[in-house]
Amino acid sequence: MADYIWQLGIDWNAIQTGGVGYLRGGLLKQVNGGPDVPMAGTNPVQTGDRITFRIFDVSSSVQNRQVATIGSFGIDSQVAVTGQQLDHPLSNPQPTIGLPNQSAQSSLFGPAYCSWDSELVTVVTSGRFLLTVYLQATGLDGVVRLFNHDPEMVVGPNG
């Protein structure tokens, strides 16, 4: 069993296409006693592994926080192998998002002004699945925006 952090970055100033913004993403494996190790986006995790989704405000062109709150968060899945049965591979496709960590920090995408962690999600189904993450964020100006991350992380063992 391993623990992962899936970092997601919101750039509030990026242009949205069709009313939706793109979340930057990167997977890190947590290592006891050492720094977290970046993994390939399609690195398969195994049944029993745990994932925390960490959302960063990494807004460009400004020197301060732009995202006030994360209003909703969800994970859709689809099979990645022909003939495989569709079961949601994660214990909770809509994990609760915690309170913000408002200290300056770094992410895979550079400096971050704030971050939010999801509750821990466990991989519960064997197989290969593509995950699409989506969220609703509210800016400091009260504007609500939608963001998503294209499916690229395959979960579950080969086969």
Sequence and secondary structure as in RCSB ss.txt:
>XXXX:A:sequence
MADYIWQLGIDWNAIQTGGVGYLRGGLLKQVNGGPDVPMAGTNPVQTGDRITFRIFDVSSSVQNRQVATIGSFGI
DSQVAVTGQQLDHPLSNPQPTIGLPNQSAQSSLFGPAYCSWDSELVTVVTSGRFLLTVYLQATGLDGVVRLFNHD
PEMVVGPNG
>XXXX:A:secstr
  EEEEEEEE TTS  BTTEEE EEEEEE  TTS  EEE TT    TT EEEEEEEE  SS SS  EEEEEEEEE
EEEESSTT      BS SS  B   B S EEETTEEESEEEEB  EEB S S EEEEEEEEEEETTS EEEEEEE
EEEEES   
